Amino acid sequence: MLKGALVGFGNVAQFGHSPGYEASAAAEIVAVVEAAPERRAAAEKLNLSLGVFSSLTEIAPDAIDFVDICTPPLFHAAPLADAIARGWHALCEKPLLLEPALLDEIRRAAVAKNVAVVPVHNWRYAPILRSATERLRAGEIGELQRVEIVTRRKRAAAAADESDWRRDPRIAGGGILMDHGWHSLYLTLEWFGRLPEGIRAQLVRPNDKAAENAAVLELDFGGGTARIDLSWDADERSNEMKLIGERGEIRVADDRLIANGTSTRFEPALSAGSHHADWFEAMLPDVLAAFREPALARPKFEEAANCLTIIRHAYATAITL
């Protein structure tokens, strides 16, 4: 049984990650590290064998095997570096890190310590998207030519402290492109199986200092294209994806997968909730396998590095409306 500590005890830790560990026979959370007193009080209710702490340095190096970092993005780097220095594996919410230089530092440190650093790329574990990917890999629509992803939200996901940090570019690293766009991007990279040759972006910001509340990212894969269309200011909450190939189309319409004239319903819908505990539970076996064999984590880390590189390039070159 691998023992871990949750770092940060906001909504995603409480309602997304904790239920996955409770259902696992291979990993357990024995500690929580949380700076905010009110969230430490909430964590006390978990009946943890080690307890609740305000800093990772309060936990003995041999007391745990891994950390699961659920803080806002600006606060990922420090606990990642601390965990690796202590020889602990790390699972970390997206975006993994906000600066390429930090990625290089964490990559080198993880290799030197032979520990795994795994990003939470949980959308690929949604049953409807796993089915879409399996159909694509089986050749059902032939060679992939086009991906279209449309994500509509009425607002950014709520934070535990009502700070709305996802709209603060200093803390979040950007707006909806860094948030929902990250998920759309690693799915697109997986489906095409290669990096894009061209990147174009349009952003909509309320003012010059605000994070973007809408974005369109267009990618050219050389023989294939993708369009990712995102909004936090929509009048509905929905997700739609299309995988278009030379012999047909796989369409994901929130809770329905439509392909070859058939429609299959999946519950819950992609747009239902923000914590996705069932996807985290489905992802956890692959995470624990990487903890046991750190080489398995390296492609996952590089996928996150590619997401950051593409999004940073999009921000640097985007047309802002």
C-alpha positions, 0 to 999 in steps of 0.5 A, spaced: 500 500 500 502 506 497 502 512 502 500 519 500 499 526 502 494 531 499 497 538 498 492 543 498 485 541 500 480 545 496 474 542 492 478 538 487 482 534 493 475 533 497 471 532 491 475 529 486 481 526 489 479 523 496 474 519 493 478 515 488 483 514 494 478 511 498 476 506 493 483 504 492 486 498 495 493 500 493 494 507 495 491 511 501 492 518 503 495 519 510 496 526 511 494 533 508 498 539 507 494 545 507 496 553 509 488 555 510 486 554 517 479 553 515 481 548 510 485 544 515 479 544 519 475 540 514 481 535 513 481 533 520 474 530 519 478 525 514 481 521 520 488 521 517 493 516 520 499 521 520 494 528 520 494 535 517 500 539 517 501 546 514 508 544 511 511 538 507 517 539 512 513 537 517 512 530 514 518 525 515 521 523 509 520 515 510 512 517 512 509 517 505 511 515 498 508 520 494 504 527 494 498 529 490 498 536 489 491 540 488 493 547 489 492 553 484 497 552 479 502 558 481 503 554 487 505 547 484 512 548 483 515 549 490 511 542 493 513 539 487 521 540 488 520 539 495 517 532 494 522 530 489 528 532 494 525 528 499 524 522 494 517 522 494 513 521 487 508 526 485 501 527 482 500 534 480 493 537 477 494 541 471 497 545 468 503 542 471 507 548 471 507 555 468 514 556 466 518 552 461 524 553 466 521 550 471 519 544 467 526 543 466 528 543 473 523 538 475 525 534 469 532 533 471 531 533 479 526 527 478 530 523 473 536 524 478 532 522 484 528 516 480 521 518 482 515 519 478 512 526 476 505 525 473 500 530 471 492 529 472 490 528 465 484 525 467 479 527 461 482 521 457 479 517 462 472 519 461 468 513 459 465 516 453 472 519 451 475 512 452 470 509 447 472 515 442 479 513 442 478 506 442 474 507 436 479 511 432 485 507 434 481 501 431 480 504 424 473 506 424 474 512 421 480 511 417 486 516 418 484 522 422 484 529 419 480 534 423 478 535 431 473 540 433 472 541 440 467 546 443 467 547 451 461 552 453 461 554 461 457 560 464 463 561 469 469 558 471 469 553 476 468 555 483 474 555 488 473 553 495 475 560 498 470 563 492 477 567 490 475 566 483 483 564 482 482 561 475 480 568 472 487 571 475 492 570 470 498 571 476 495 565 479 492 561 474 497 562 468 492 564 464 485 564 463 480 558 459 486 556 454 490 554 460 484 551 464 479 547 459 484 548 453 489 544 457 485 538 457 483 539 450 490 540 448 492 533 451 486 529 448 488 532 441 495 531 441 494 523 443 489 523 437 493 525 432 499 522 435 504 528 433 506 535 435 502 541 431 506 544 425 502 551 426 499 554 432 494 560 431 490 563 437 484 568 438 483 571 445 477 575 448 479 579 454 475 583 458 481 588 459 488 588 458 490 585 465 485 580 465 485 573 463 481 571 457 474 568 458 474 566 451 479 563 446 480 559 439 486 555 438 487 552 431 493 547 430 496 545 423 498 537 424 501 537 417 495 533 414 490 534 419 487 540 423 484 542 430 480 547 432 479 548 440 473 553 441 472 555 449 468 560 453 466 561 460 461 566 458 456 562 454 449 561 456 449 554 457 454 548 459 456 543 454 461 539 451 462 537 444 467 534 440 468 531 433 473 526 430 473 527 423 477 521 419 477 519 411 471 514 412 467 518 417 466 521 424 466 520 431 462 525 435 461 526 442 455 530 444 456 531 452 453 524 454 452 521 447 457 518 442 455 518 435 458 514 430 456 509 424 449 511 425 449 509 432 448 513 438 450 510 445 449 514 451 454 515 457 453 518 464 454 522 467 455 527 461 462 531 460 459 537 462 456 534 469 460 537 475 467 539 475 471 534 480 470 528 476 471 523 482 470 517 477 475 519 472 480 520 477 479 513 480 479 510 473 486 514 472 489 512 479 492 505 477 496 508 471 498 513 476 500 508 481 504 504 476 508 510 474 510 511 481 512 503 482 516 504 475 518 511 474 520 511 467 512 510 465 511 517 468 516 520 463 511 520 457 506 523 461 511 529 463 513 530 456 505 531 454 504 536 459 511 539 457 508 540 450 501 542 452 505 548 456 509 550 450 503 550 445 499 554 450 505 559 451 506 560 444 499 561 443 499 567 448 505 570 445 502 570 438 495 571 439 490 576 436 486 579 442 479 581 441 
